[in-house]
Amino acid sequence: MLLVTLMNGWAFLVCAGLGFLVSLTSIPLIQRLSARWVAEGNETRFHHTHKTPVCRLGGIALAAAFVVIVLVIFFWFPVNEERTHARLLIVCTSLAMFLVGLLDDLRPLGAKKKLLAQILIAMVVCYGGVRIETFKNPFTAEIYQLGYWGYVATVVWLVALTNMINLIDGIDGLAAGIGLMMMGLLAYVGSGGGLFFPILVAAGMVGALLGFLRYNFPPAKIYLGDGGAYFIGFLIAILTLVNSQKGTILAALIAPLFALALPILDVSIAILRRGLKGLPIFRADRKHLHHRLQETGLSRTRTVLVLYGFSAVCLLMAFGVFWSQGRWVPILFGFLCLLLILSARSFNFSRDWFAVGRVLENSLELRKETHYALALSRWLEMEAERTDDFDSLWEDFAFAIKKMGFTGVSLHTSEMTRYWKSDASVSTDLRLRHELNLADGVTLEFTADGRQMSERLFAHLSELAAEAWLKTFSRWRASAEPGIPVLATS
C-alpha cells in the first residue's frame, strides 16, 4: 500500500512538472511565430484594454502540455480496452473543443456556429458513456434515475462550464488562476475514487497553468484566447463528470459549483444585463466584476488578487461540500450568500445588483434602441468595403450617428481631427470619450441632448457607436487599395 502511494505521488509530481515545463517553454515560441498575426488582429477588439498587441494563442501551450501529459500516462499506466476508450473520449473531445476556440481566435466563427459545435462535442461525450445518469439525495441516500434527462443535463453542464471560463477571461490572470484552483480541486476529488487518469491529468494541468501564469499574470504577455478558455472550461466539466461516476454524484458536481461561484455570479449578471439591453449573450462588454473593481481605483494586479481571494474562500467551501458528501450544502450556501452580500457592500455593488427592477422598466425602450444601433453598425461595416476614401467613410458614420440620436461626434488622432455636429443651437450637455485600440491613438467623443436622451442610454449607445467605428474603419483599411492613404488630414 505504501509503495502504491509513493508511486502515485511520484506520478503526480512528474505530470505536474511536465505540464509546467511544456507550458513555460512553448509560450515564447508561440509568441515569436504569431507576432505578425497579433499586430494585425488586435486592433479590431474594442473591449480589450491593452494598448499594445497581446498574443491570444496561449491555449496552444496548454493543449501541448495536455498532449504530453496524456502520452506519458498512456505509457506509464496502460489499462484494458474499456478504460482506454474512456481515456480517448476525454482526450479527443477536449482537443476538439480546443480546436473550435482556436479556429475562432484565428478567424471569428460566429456565436451560433461555436455553440452548435460545442453541443455536438457534448453529445459525443454523452453517447461515449460519460454522462449524468443518477442523482443521490445526501440526506436520505435515495437514488433517482434521470433517464433521458441525464443527456440534457450533461450537454448543458459541458456547454455551460466551457463558456463560463471564456466569459470571465477579461482581465489578466483571472481565468487561468480560477482554472488552476479548479484543477487542484479535481485532483483531490478524483483521489477519493481511485481514478488515476483524471488525477494525473488534473495534476498536469495544475503545472501547465502555473507555467502559463508566468506570462499571463498582470501585465499579461499572452492570453488564453477562446481556444485556451474553451479547453480549460471543457476539461473541468468532463473531469467533474468522470469523478461523479465514481463517488457521490451530488458532492462531485456541487463542489465545483461552489468553487466556480465567482464566474457563475459574473456570467449570470452579464447574461441578465445583456438580455435586458437587447445585446447578444456572448457579446463582450466592460461591465464585468473585474471592470467594476478597476473603476473603484484598483490596479489590474490588485483586482486579480481580490478576485483570487474570493475564489480561494469559495474553493474552501467546495472542499467542505466534498468532505461532508453534500450534507453541508445548505449551511455553506447560506455562508456563500452572506459573503456575496458583504462583498457587494464593500465595493458599492449593491445598488447596481439590486437595481434590476429599474432596468427592467426601461428594458423595452433600451432593446429597441440597441437593435436599431446594431442594424446601423452592420450597415456601416458593409459600406466600408464600398467606400474608396476616408471622407465618404466619415460621412457615412456621421449619418449613422445622427440616426442614433447623437448631436455630435469628434475624431482625434495624432495626425488629424474631424468633427460633425447636427445643429449649433442644440444642447450638448451629455459628453463621453472613448479611446480605441488603434496604433495612432484614436479617440472618439460623442455629445447628446440630455433632454432627448437619458444618461444611461447615452452611455450605452456611445459604446456601441465607438465599437461600430472601430470595426468599420478596420474593415475599410483592410480593403483599401494599395496607394490609398488610410487617413486623410485636414
Backbone torsions as a table, in degrees:
resi	resn	phi	psi	omega
1	MET	NA	-43.3	179.2
2	LEU	-63.2	-39.1	-179.9
3	LEU	-64.0	-41.4	179.2
4	VAL	-63.8	-42.1	179.5
5	THR	-62.2	-42.8	179.2
6	LEU	-64.9	-40.5	178.6
7	MET	-63.0	-42.4	178.8
8	ASN	-63.8	-39.7	178.8
9	GLY	-63.3	-43.4	177.9
10	TRP	-64.9	-41.0	178.9
11	ALA	-62.1	-40.9	177.9
12	PHE	-59.0	-48.9	-177.8
13	LEU	-67.6	-38.8	179.8
14	VAL	-63.5	-46.0	-179.5
15	CYS	-64.6	-42.6	178.2
16	ALA	-63.2	-42.0	179.4
17	GLY	-65.5	-42.1	178.3
18	LEU	-62.7	-44.8	178.9
19	GLY	-59.2	-42.2	-179.5
20	PHE	-64.0	-47.4	-176.9
21	LEU	-66.1	-44.6	-178.8
22	VAL	-63.5	-45.3	179.9
23	SER	-64.1	-47.1	-175.9
24	LEU	-64.3	-39.5	-175.4
25	THR	-84.6	-23.9	-177.1
26	SER	-83.8	-23.8	-176.4
27	ILE	-62.8	-45.8	177.0
28	PRO	-57.9	-37.3	178.8
29	LEU	-65.8	-42.9	178.2
30	ILE	-61.3	-41.8	179.9
31	GLN	-62.4	-41.6	-179.1
32	ARG	-67.8	-44.1	-176.4
33	LEU	-69.9	-26.9	-175.7
34	SER	-103.8	9.8	-173.6
35	ALA	-57.3	-44.4	-177.3
36	ARG	-68.8	-42.2	179.7
37	TRP	-63.4	-38.4	-179.9
38	VAL	-62.2	-45.5	-178.3
39	ALA	-62.7	-34.4	-177.3
40	GLU	-82.9	-30.7	-172.1
41	GLY	-98.1	-9.9	-173.3
42	ASN	-75.5	-29.0	-170.0
43	GLU	-70.4	-21.9	-177.1
44	THR	-83.6	0.6	-177.1
45	ARG	-97.4	97.0	-172.8
46	PHE	-65.3	-36.8	-171.5
47	HIS	-88.2	1.2	174.6
48	HIS	-82.3	136.7	-175.6
49	THR	-98.1	-6.5	178.2
50	HIS	-71.1	133.9	-179.9
51	LYS	-80.9	-25.0	178.8
52	THR	-108.8	150.2	-179.1
53	PRO	-60.1	138.6	178.9
54	VAL	-128.2	132.4	-179.6
55	CYS	-63.2	134.7	180.0
56	ARG	-107.0	17.8	-176.0
57	LEU	-106.1	26.8	-179.4
58	GLY	-63.0	-22.3	178.2
59	GLY	-60.4	-25.4	178.7
60	ILE	-62.2	-39.4	179.6
61	ALA	-64.0	-41.6	179.9
62	LEU	-68.9	-39.8	178.4
63	ALA	-66.3	-37.8	178.0
64	ALA	-64.8	-42.8	177.3
65	ALA	-62.3	-40.6	179.1
66	PHE	-60.7	-45.1	-179.6
67	VAL	-62.5	-44.4	179.1
68	VAL	-62.0	-44.9	-179.6
69	ILE	-61.7	-44.6	-178.8
70	VAL	-62.9	-42.8	179.5
71	LEU	-62.1	-41.5	178.5
72	VAL	-63.0	-42.5	-179.2
73	ILE	-65.3	-41.7	-179.0
74	PHE	-61.0	-39.9	-178.7
75	PHE	-81.3	-31.5	-176.3
76	TRP	-80.1	-39.3	-177.9
77	PHE	-124.9	72.5	176.9
78	PRO	-65.2	144.0	-177.9
79	VAL	-133.1	179.1	-179.1
80	ASN	-73.6	175.3	-173.9
81	GLU	-62.0	-38.3	-178.4
82	GLU	-64.0	-45.5	179.9
83	ARG	-70.7	-32.1	176.4
84	THR	-62.2	-40.4	177.6
85	HIS	-59.7	-44.6	-179.9
86	ALA	-63.6	-40.8	178.8
87	ARG	-63.6	-45.5	-179.2
88	LEU	-63.7	-34.0	177.9
89	LEU	-61.7	-45.7	179.3
90	ILE	-62.8	-46.1	-176.2
91	VAL	-65.4	-50.3	-174.1
92	CYS	-66.8	-43.0	-178.8
93	THR	-70.0	-35.1	178.0
94	SER	-65.0	-44.0	178.7
95	LEU	-69.1	-32.5	176.6
96	ALA	-64.7	-41.3	178.6
97	MET	-66.5	-37.8	175.7
98	PHE	-61.2	-41.1	-178.3
99	LEU	-64.3	-38.1	177.2
100	VAL	-59.3	-47.7	179.3
101	GLY	-66.3	-38.8	-179.6
102	LEU	-64.3	-42.7	177.7
103	LEU	-61.3	-37.1	178.4
104	ASP	-68.9	-34.2	176.2
105	ASP	-64.9	-38.1	-178.0
106	LEU	-78.2	-38.3	178.4
107	ARG	-153.8	113.5	-174.6
108	PRO	-50.3	129.8	-177.9
109	LEU	-93.2	-25.1	-174.2
110	GLY	99.6	145.0	-174.4
111	ALA	-62.6	-40.4	-177.0
112	LYS	-65.5	-42.8	180.0
113	LYS	-65.2	-41.1	180.0
114	LYS	-65.2	-43.4	-179.8
115	LEU	-63.4	-41.2	178.3
116	LEU	-62.4	-43.6	178.9
117	ALA	-63.1	-40.2	179.3
118	GLN	-63.7	-42.4	179.3
119	ILE	-64.2	-41.8	179.5
120	LEU	-62.4	-42.8	178.7
121	ILE	-64.8	-40.4	178.0
122	ALA	-64.0	-36.5	178.3
123	MET	-67.5	-35.3	176.0
124	VAL	-61.1	-41.5	177.5
125	VAL	-60.8	-44.0	179.8
126	CYS	-59.0	-51.7	-176.8
127	TYR	-74.2	-11.7	174.6
128	GLY	-83.0	-5.9	175.1
129	GLY	105.8	-2.0	177.5
130	VAL	-102.5	103.2	-177.6
131	ARG	-159.3	167.7	177.1
132	ILE	-84.8	113.6	-176.6
133	GLU	-109.1	-32.1	-177.0
134	THR	-135.5	163.7	176.5
135	PHE	-133.6	125.7	-177.3
136	LYS	-107.4	123.9	177.2
137	ASN	-74.7	119.3	-175.9
138	PRO	-70.7	-17.4	-177.3
139	PHE	-90.7	-35.3	-178.0
140	THR	-110.0	-8.9	-177.8
141	ALA	65.4	10.6	178.5
142	GLU	-76.4	138.2	-177.6
143	ILE	-108.2	129.5	-179.8
144	TYR	-108.4	131.8	175.5
145	GLN	-85.1	127.7	-175.9
146	LEU	-88.6	-20.6	178.7
147	GLY	61.6	-134.4	-178.8
148	TYR	-68.2	-23.5	177.5
149	TRP	-64.2	-21.7	176.9
150	GLY	-64.1	-35.3	177.5
151	TYR	-65.5	-44.6	179.7
152	VAL	-62.4	-45.9	-179.3
153	ALA	-60.8	-39.3	-179.1
154	THR	-66.4	-45.7	179.7
155	VAL	-62.6	-44.4	179.4
156	VAL	-62.3	-42.7	-180.0
157	TRP	-60.5	-48.9	-176.6
158	LEU	-66.3	-44.9	-178.0
159	VAL	-69.7	-40.3	-177.9
160	ALA	-64.1	-47.8	-178.8
161	LEU	-68.6	-33.5	177.0
162	THR	-59.9	-46.8	-178.0
163	ASN	-78.8	-24.3	-178.1
164	MET	-63.2	-45.0	179.5
165	ILE	-65.3	-37.1	-179.9
166	ASN	-67.6	-38.6	-175.9
167	LEU	-70.6	-26.1	179.1
168	ILE	-92.5	-0.5	-177.3
169	ASP	-82.1	65.6	-177.0
170	GLY	-119.3	-1.4	178.2
171	ILE	-141.7	147.2	-174.4
172	ASP	-52.9	126.8	170.9
173	GLY	83.6	-10.9	-173.3
174	LEU	-70.8	-56.2	-177.7
175	ALA	-62.5	-41.9	179.7
176	ALA	-65.5	-38.7	179.1
177	GLY	-66.3	-43.1	177.7
178	ILE	-67.1	-38.3	175.7
179	GLY	-61.3	-38.6	177.8
180	LEU	-61.8	-46.0	178.4
181	MET	-61.6	-41.7	-179.2
182	MET	-65.6	-39.7	179.2
183	MET	-65.7	-35.9	175.2
184	GLY	-63.4	-42.5	177.4
185	LEU	-62.7	-43.8	-178.2
186	LEU	-66.6	-35.0	176.6
187	ALA	-62.9	-40.1	179.7
188	TYR	-70.6	-45.6	-179.0
189	VAL	-62.5	-40.9	-179.8
190	GLY	-64.8	-28.8	-179.6
191	SER	-65.5	-25.0	179.3
192	GLY	-69.8	-24.0	179.9
193	GLY	-103.5	3.3	178.5
194	GLY	68.1	33.2	-177.5
195	LEU	-95.4	103.9	-176.6
196	PHE	-65.3	-47.1	-173.5
197	PHE	-62.7	-54.2	178.9
198	PRO	-59.6	-37.5	-179.7
199	ILE	-62.9	-50.0	-175.1
200	LEU	-70.1	-35.4	175.2
201	VAL	-63.5	-46.5	179.0
202	ALA	-61.8	-41.1	178.3
203	ALA	-63.2	-43.2	178.7
204	GLY	-62.3	-37.9	-179.9
205	MET	-74.1	-26.1	171.6
206	VAL	-59.2	-48.0	178.5
207	GLY	-64.1	-43.0	-178.6
208	ALA	-62.8	-41.3	-179.7
209	LEU	-70.6	-33.0	174.5
210	LEU	-63.3	-44.2	177.3
211	GLY	-64.1	-37.9	179.7
212	PHE	-67.1	-38.9	-179.8
213	LEU	-64.2	-21.1	175.3
214	ARG	-58.0	-30.9	-179.8
215	TYR	-108.2	-12.5	-174.4
216	ASN	-102.7	-16.7	179.9
217	PHE	-69.8	145.2	-175.4
218	PRO	-53.1	135.4	-7.5
219	PRO	-80.3	130.2	-172.6
220	ALA	-69.2	140.2	174.6
221	LYS	-105.3	-8.1	177.7
222	ILE	-157.2	149.4	178.5
223	TYR	-109.7	158.8	171.8
224	LEU	-63.4	-39.6	-172.2
225	GLY	70.8	173.8	177.4
226	ASP	-62.5	-35.9	-179.8
227	GLY	-60.6	-49.5	-179.9
228	GLY	-67.8	-40.5	-178.9
229	ALA	-67.2	-44.0	176.9
230	TYR	-62.1	-42.1	-178.0
231	PHE	-62.6	-48.7	-179.2
232	ILE	-65.8	-45.5	-179.7
233	GLY	-60.9	-44.7	-179.3
234	PHE	-68.3	-39.4	-180.0
235	LEU	-64.0	-40.4	175.4
236	ILE	-59.6	-45.5	-176.5
237	ALA	-64.7	-45.9	-175.5
238	ILE	-74.5	-35.7	176.7
239	LEU	-66.8	-33.1	175.4
240	THR	-63.0	-42.3	178.8
241	LEU	-64.7	-41.7	178.6
242	VAL	-62.5	-42.9	178.4
243	ASN	-64.0	-36.1	-177.4
244	SER	-68.4	-23.9	-179.3
245	GLN	-77.0	-13.8	-178.2
246	LYS	-112.4	4.3	-179.3
247	GLY	-146.6	-157.9	177.5
248	THR	-73.5	115.4	-172.5
249	ILE	-60.6	-42.9	-179.0
250	LEU	-59.5	-48.5	-177.8
251	ALA	-64.2	-41.4	-176.7
252	ALA	-71.2	-25.6	179.3
253	LEU	-94.8	-36.0	-177.9
254	ILE	-75.2	-35.6	-179.2
255	ALA	-56.1	-47.2	177.1
256	PRO	-62.9	-29.7	178.9
257	LEU	-65.5	-36.8	175.2
258	PHE	-66.5	-44.1	-179.2
259	ALA	-64.0	-29.3	-179.2
260	LEU	-97.8	23.3	-177.3
261	ALA	-57.3	-41.0	-178.6
262	LEU	-62.9	-54.9	178.6
263	PRO	-63.4	-34.4	178.7
264	ILE	-62.6	-45.4	178.7
265	LEU	-63.0	-48.0	-176.7
266	ASP	-62.5	-45.4	-178.6
267	VAL	-67.8	-39.6	179.8
268	SER	-61.6	-45.0	178.7
269	ILE	-65.0	-39.8	-179.7
270	ALA	-63.6	-43.4	179.5
271	ILE	-63.3	-44.1	178.6
272	LEU	-63.2	-44.8	-178.9
273	ARG	-62.1	-46.9	-178.0
274	ARG	-69.9	-35.8	178.1
275	GLY	-63.8	-42.5	179.3
276	LEU	-66.7	-30.9	-179.7
277	LYS	-86.0	-10.0	-178.2
278	GLY	82.8	17.8	179.3
279	LEU	-92.4	152.6	173.3
280	PRO	-58.5	143.4	-175.3
281	ILE	-59.4	-38.2	-175.1
282	PHE	-91.3	9.7	179.5
283	ARG	-76.4	131.2	-178.8
284	ALA	-70.5	152.6	172.9
285	ASP	-152.2	-179.8	-178.8
286	ARG	-113.6	43.3	-178.0
287	LYS	-121.4	13.2	179.4
288	HIS	-71.0	168.5	-177.4
289	LEU	-59.1	-39.4	-179.2
290	HIS	-67.8	-31.7	174.8
291	HIS	-66.1	-41.8	-179.7
292	ARG	-64.1	-38.4	178.2
293	LEU	-65.1	-40.2	178.6
294	GLN	-66.4	-30.8	177.6
295	GLU	-67.3	-22.5	177.1
296	THR	-78.2	-5.6	177.9
297	GLY	110.5	-0.9	179.3
298	LEU	-75.3	144.1	175.0
299	SER	-75.2	170.3	176.8
300	ARG	-57.1	-45.3	-177.3
301	THR	-63.7	-45.8	-180.0
302	ARG	-65.9	-37.1	178.0
303	THR	-61.1	-47.5	-180.0
304	VAL	-63.5	-40.3	179.9
305	LEU	-65.1	-39.3	176.5
306	VAL	-61.4	-45.3	-179.8
307	LEU	-69.2	-33.6	173.6
308	TYR	-61.5	-44.3	-179.4
309	GLY	-60.6	-44.9	177.9
310	PHE	-61.9	-44.7	-179.6
311	SER	-65.0	-34.1	179.1
312	ALA	-65.3	-39.9	176.4
313	VAL	-63.4	-42.4	177.5
314	CYS	-63.6	-34.9	178.5
315	LEU	-65.3	-40.5	176.7
316	LEU	-61.5	-39.7	176.7
317	MET	-65.0	-35.3	177.4
318	ALA	-63.5	-41.3	174.9
319	PHE	-61.9	-38.3	178.0
320	GLY	-61.4	-40.1	177.8
321	VAL	-62.1	-42.5	-177.8
322	PHE	-71.2	-43.2	179.3
323	TRP	-60.0	-38.4	-177.6
324	SER	-87.0	1.2	-177.2
325	GLN	56.7	33.7	175.5
326	GLY	92.8	-7.2	-176.1
327	ARG	-70.9	-23.9	-178.4
328	TRP	-91.6	6.1	-175.8
329	VAL	-55.1	-49.8	-179.0
330	PRO	-60.1	-42.3	-178.9
331	ILE	-65.8	-46.5	-178.4
332	LEU	-68.6	-32.5	177.4
333	PHE	-66.6	-40.4	176.4
334	GLY	-62.7	-41.4	177.9
335	PHE	-64.6	-38.1	179.0
336	LEU	-64.2	-42.3	178.3
337	CYS	-62.7	-41.0	177.8
338	LEU	-63.0	-42.0	178.8
339	LEU	-61.8	-40.6	179.6
340	LEU	-65.0	-41.9	-179.7
341	ILE	-64.6	-44.7	179.7
342	LEU	-65.2	-39.6	178.7
343	SER	-65.7	-40.6	179.6
344	ALA	-63.5	-39.6	179.6
345	ARG	-70.2	-36.6	-178.2
346	SER	-63.6	-36.3	-177.4
347	PHE	-107.9	17.4	175.4
348	ASN	58.6	37.2	176.6
349	PHE	-90.7	-15.5	-171.0
350	SER	-54.5	-45.2	-176.1
351	ARG	-61.6	-40.3	179.5
352	ASP	-71.1	-42.0	-177.0
353	TRP	-66.1	-35.3	-175.3
354	PHE	-99.9	16.5	178.6
355	ALA	-99.2	22.1	-177.9
356	VAL	-60.9	-38.1	-179.3
357	GLY	-60.2	-43.6	-179.3
358	ARG	-67.2	-40.6	178.8
359	VAL	-65.9	-37.8	-178.7
360	LEU	-63.0	-36.1	179.7
361	GLU	-61.8	-37.2	-177.5
362	ASN	-96.2	6.9	-171.7
363	SER	-63.6	-42.5	-176.0
364	LEU	-62.7	-44.7	178.5
365	GLU	-65.5	-41.8	-178.9
366	LEU	-64.4	-42.8	179.6
367	ARG	-62.8	-40.7	179.7
368	LYS	-63.9	-45.1	179.2
369	GLU	-65.5	-37.0	179.5
370	THR	-64.1	-47.0	-179.4
371	HIS	-61.9	-37.9	178.8
372	TYR	-67.1	-42.7	179.4
373	ALA	-64.6	-40.1	179.1
374	LEU	-66.9	-35.5	177.7
375	ALA	-65.5	-42.6	176.3
376	LEU	-63.7	-36.5	179.0
377	SER	-63.8	-42.4	178.6
378	ARG	-65.3	-39.1	177.5
379	TRP	-63.1	-41.8	178.8
380	LEU	-60.0	-44.4	-179.2
381	GLU	-62.8	-38.4	178.5
382	MET	-69.9	-37.1	178.3
383	GLU	-65.5	-26.5	-178.0
384	ALA	-58.3	-34.4	-178.6
385	GLU	-83.0	-10.1	-178.9
386	ARG	-103.5	-5.1	-175.2
387	THR	-102.2	132.5	-176.4
388	ASP	-91.6	-30.2	-173.9
389	ASP	-127.5	159.9	-176.5
390	PHE	-66.3	-34.9	-179.4
391	ASP	-60.2	-43.5	178.6
392	SER	-65.6	-39.0	178.6
393	LEU	-62.0	-42.7	179.5
394	TRP	-66.0	-37.3	177.5
395	GLU	-64.0	-40.6	176.9
396	ASP	-62.4	-41.9	179.3
397	PHE	-64.9	-42.3	178.4
398	ALA	-61.2	-39.1	177.5
399	PHE	-60.8	-45.6	179.9
400	ALA	-65.3	-39.7	179.6
401	ILE	-62.2	-43.1	178.9
402	LYS	-62.8	-41.3	179.5
403	LYS	-64.9	-31.5	179.0
404	MET	-73.1	-16.6	177.6
405	GLY	106.8	7.8	178.1
406	PHE	-79.0	155.4	176.9
407	THR	-98.0	-14.2	179.3
408	GLY	-174.0	162.8	176.1
409	VAL	-153.1	143.7	176.2
410	SER	-130.9	140.8	-179.8
411	LEU	-113.1	127.6	-179.5
412	HIS	-125.0	129.2	172.2
413	THR	-132.6	179.5	178.3
414	SER	-69.6	-16.6	-175.5
415	GLU	-112.2	-19.0	-171.5
416	MET	-156.4	166.7	173.1
417	THR	-140.5	133.8	178.2
418	ARG	-127.3	144.2	179.4
419	TYR	-128.2	153.6	165.5
420	TRP	-146.4	133.9	178.3
421	LYS	-141.6	135.3	-173.5
422	SER	-70.7	-43.7	-176.4
423	ASP	-159.7	132.5	-176.9
424	ALA	-62.9	-25.2	-177.0
425	SER	-87.6	-6.1	-177.1
426	VAL	-79.1	141.0	178.6
427	SER	-68.4	142.2	178.9
428	THR	-129.1	48.6	-175.1
429	ASP	-76.1	-15.4	174.4
430	LEU	-98.5	128.2	-175.7
431	ARG	-145.8	134.4	-179.2
432	LEU	-150.5	138.7	-178.4
433	ARG	-115.0	140.5	177.0
434	HIS	-124.3	132.2	174.0
435	GLU	-95.1	133.1	-177.4
436	LEU	-105.5	149.1	-178.8
437	ASN	-80.9	65.5	176.7
438	LEU	-118.7	151.4	-172.0
439	ALA	-62.6	-29.7	-176.3
440	ASP	-96.6	23.8	172.2
441	GLY	61.6	57.4	-176.7
442	VAL	-83.4	135.1	172.2
443	THR	-128.6	144.7	175.6
444	LEU	-118.9	134.0	177.5
445	GLU	-122.2	124.9	-177.8
446	PHE	-107.7	148.2	174.6
447	THR	-130.5	154.3	178.9
448	ALA	-155.1	163.3	178.9
449	ASP	-88.2	117.6	-178.1
450	GLY	-64.1	-18.9	177.7
451	ARG	-78.4	-21.4	-177.1
452	GLN	-104.2	-19.2	-176.3
453	MET	-140.7	134.2	178.5
454	SER	-71.9	157.6	-179.4
455	GLU	-63.5	-37.9	179.5
456	ARG	-65.1	-45.2	179.5
457	LEU	-66.1	-38.4	178.8
458	PHE	-60.9	-46.4	179.5
459	ALA	-62.4	-40.9	-178.8
460	HIS	-66.6	-48.5	-177.4
461	LEU	-69.6	-34.1	179.0
462	SER	-65.7	-34.6	176.6
463	GLU	-66.2	-43.1	177.7
464	LEU	-63.8	-39.5	-179.5
465	ALA	-67.7	-40.7	178.9
466	ALA	-64.4	-42.1	178.2
467	GLU	-65.3	-37.9	178.9
468	ALA	-63.2	-41.1	179.0
469	TRP	-65.9	-41.4	179.9
470	LEU	-59.9	-46.3	-179.7
471	LYS	-68.1	-40.0	-178.9
472	THR	-65.7	-48.1	-179.2
473	PHE	-63.4	-42.9	-179.9
474	SER	-63.0	-39.6	-180.0
475	ARG	-69.5	-39.2	178.3
476	TRP	-65.3	-43.3	-179.6
477	ARG	-64.2	-36.9	-179.8
478	ALA	-68.8	-29.5	-177.6
479	SER	-96.4	-4.2	-178.7
480	ALA	-65.5	140.9	-179.9
481	GLU	-70.6	149.4	177.0
482	PRO	-57.3	138.7	-179.7
483	GLY	97.2	-17.6	177.9
484	ILE	-85.5	123.9	-179.7
485	PRO	-65.1	137.5	-177.2
486	VAL	-78.6	-17.5	175.8
487	LEU	-138.1	127.4	175.3
488	ALA	-92.6	141.1	-179.4
489	THR	-99.3	154.5	179.8
490	SER	-141.0	NA	NA
